[in-house]
Amino acid sequence: MPEDKDKNPVPGKSPPTVVDGGDMDCGSGLLLMIRNAVDPLPPGALVEIRSREISVGEDLPAWCRMVGHELLSISAAPNRYTHFLVRKKNAASGADTELDEHLTKALAYEWRVRTKITQGMDSRVFTRNHAIDVGQPASFNTEDKLPGSVELLLGALAACLTSGFQWRLTQRGIEVFNLEITLTAKPENILVFLGIESAGNPGFKEISGRVFVDADSEENVADETITEIWLDTLRRSPVAQTLARGVDLNFELKRVR
């Protein structure tokens, strides 16, 4: 069954609009999601924000005070979510410009990584405050201590789709009990990468997968609805759409002495 949208009800008010932020913090897009949900609502409307990110417990109340929304209650749930019930303010305020700045920043943001060789064919990738150790690009040895580049590529796609699908299901009020995605990919000609052959493409010819989702009951949510949300997840996935359309690769080579 979906979570009760009448949780923490306020007399005379409709059930709240639900915004599921998952593990997203206020600085990386949650506030933009909230704004997108709140803007069409009339003054005084209720919005329930669900989050698993600890920092939201401090940042969201401060943002509500600054913008003018009324934070009615905060409650914890057994599934690690914290529920914030907010009443939309009655008039616009100058503090809304901060969200415009977040939106401008999001549209202009560029992700950056840096990598360097560590030992053998292993490398270390640095991104933001993370360091990721990566093995040789395409290994066939199951005893390798590190995942290869192609495995991380598949893993990035699977992770993007898993969290995106769960997020969009819960946004529609559909409770997710379990969700798994398995992906399989075979290169067109891996011998090109190994230097054994020159003709052909070493990249994946096709990526196929299976999605296993246990979400609510068929009596409450039709299969067609689940399929519709899955297709929307694919359409909105930055990783899936990057792979689906391909991107231009532009590199500048510098010889260092």
N, C-alpha and C positions, 0 to 999 in steps of 0.2 A: 504493500500500500504506500502511496506517496506520503511524505511528511505532512502533518496537519498544518495547513496554511492559516488556520485560525488560532495558532499558538499565540499567546499573549494578546488576545483580542482587545480592542478598544471599543466601548459601546458606541453604536451608531455609525461605525466605520465598516467599509468593505474589507474582505480579506486582503492582506498585504501582497503587493507585487514582490516576487522573490528574485534576488540577485545572488547567484552562487559564485563566490570568488575563488573557491578551492584553496590552493596554496599561494595565491597571488597576493602580494602586499600592496599597500596604497600607492607606493611610488612606481609600481610597474604595470599599472593599468586598471586596478580595481576601482579607483575613483572615476575613471572614464566610463567603466561599465555601469556604475551607480548613476552617473549623470545621464547616460543614455536611457536608463530605465525610469529615472525620476522626471526628466524634462516633459514628457507628454502627460504626466499625471496632474490632476487638479491640486490646488493648495489644500493641505491637510491630509492628503492621501498617505497611506501607510506603505512602507517598504521594509521588507525583511532581508537583511544582508547576512549571508552565511559564509563563514570563513574558517579555514584550518590554520591560518597563519597567525602566530602569536603576536606579532607586532601590530596587527590590525586592532587588537584590543586597546592599544594606547593611541594609535594614529587616527582611527575612525571617530572616537568621541571628540578629539581635538578638532578634527575637520568639521564635524557637525556644529560645534560651538562657533567656529570661525565663519561658516557659511550661513548659519541660521536655522538649520534643520533641528528638530527636537529628537534627541535620543531617548526613547521611552523605556527600553529595557535591554539587558544583556543576559543571555542564558546559555549555559553549556549543554551540549547534547552528548549521548553515549558514543556517537560515531566520530568524535574528535572535532566536530563542528561547534563553533560559537555562533549564536544567533543574535543579531542586533536589530531591534525593532525601531524604525525611524519614522517620524512624521514630517512630511514635506512642509517647508516654510510657506508663509502666506504671500511673500513678495520677493522679487529678485534682489540680490545684493551685489556689491562690488567684489565680494570675495569669489564670485563665480569666475573671475578672470584667471584665477589660479588654475582652474581646470582647463581653460583655453590654452594656457601655457603648457600643461601636461599633454594636451592633444597635439599642439605644434611640435613638442619634443618627440612624441611617439611617431608622428609622420616623418620626421627627419632623422630618426635614430638609425645608426649603422652599427651592426654587430661586428666585433673585431676579435680575431684570434691571432696568436703567435705560436710558432712551434720551433723546436730545436731537437737535434739528434741527441739521444742519451747514450745508448750503447747498441752495437750491432745495427739492426734495422728498426730498433725501437725509438720512439720519439715522445716528447712531452708537449702537450698543447696547453697554452695559457689563454684563458678567457675570463674577463672580469676578475674575480678573486678566486678562480678555480684553476686547478692544474689536473690535466687528464693524461695518464700514461697510455700510449697506444702502441700495439705491436706492429709487425710487418703488414703491409696493406692487404694481401690476400693469402692467408695461410691456410693450409689443409691439415695442419697438425692439431689435433684436439688437445694436446698437452701444453700448448703455448700458454704462458702465464698471463699474457695480455690480449685483449680483443684486438682484431685488426680493423683497419680503416673501413672496409666494406661492411663489417659487422656493426661498427658504430653508426654508419650511414643508415643501415636497416633499423638499428635500434632507435635512432633519432626519429625515423618515420613512424615506427610503432608507438613510441612514447608520445609523440605529437598527436597521433590519432586517438590513442587510449585516453589521455587526459582531456582532449578536445571533445570526444564523444561523451565521456562521463559528465563533463561540464554542461554540455548542451542538453543532455537528458535531464539533469537536475534543474536546469533553468526552466524546463517545461513542467516541473513538478513531478517528474518520474523518478522514483527511488531506484538506485542502482545497487544491487546486492553483490554482483561480481562481474568483472569485465576483463577479457583477455583477447589479445590479438597475436596471431602467429604469422610470420612472413617468410617467404621462400623466394630466393632470387638466384638466377643462373646467368653468368656472363656470356656474352655472345662468343668471345674467343679469349680466354684467359691467357693463352700462350703468347699473345701480343705483349702483355705485361711482363711475362717471364723472359721475353727477348728471344723466344724460340721461333716465332713467326712475326711477320710484319703486316700482313694483310688482315683486315677485320677490325673489330672494335672490342676493347677489353671491358667495356662497361656492361651493365646489366641489360639484357635483352627485354626482360619482363620481371616485374615484381608481383607476386601473387600472395594472397593472404586469406586467413579465415578470422572472422570476428565472432567471439562467443560472448553474449551478453545476457545476464540474468537481471532483468529490470522490470519490477512490478509484475502484475498478472495480466494475462490476455483479456480478462474480463474488463480491466480498467484501461488498458492501453493496447490498441490494435497493432498488429505487425506492420501495417502500412505506416503508422506514425513513427515506429522505431526506424523503419527503412528511410523515411523522409529525413529524420534527424541525422542518420548516418551519412546520407548523401550530402547534407548540408555541412557536416563535419569535414568530409573530404574536400568540399569546395572552399572551406575557410581555413584549411590547414596550410600554413606557410611551407612546411617541409614537403607535403604531398604535391602542392601546386608548383613548387620549384622543380621537383623531379618530373612532373607531368609535362611541363612546357619546356624545360631546359633553360639555361641562362647563358649569357655571354661570359666567357672567361678572359679576363684582361690581366696580364702579369707584366711587371717590369723586372728584368733581370739585372742585378748589379754584382759585379765581381769585386770581392773584398780582399784586400792584401794587407 
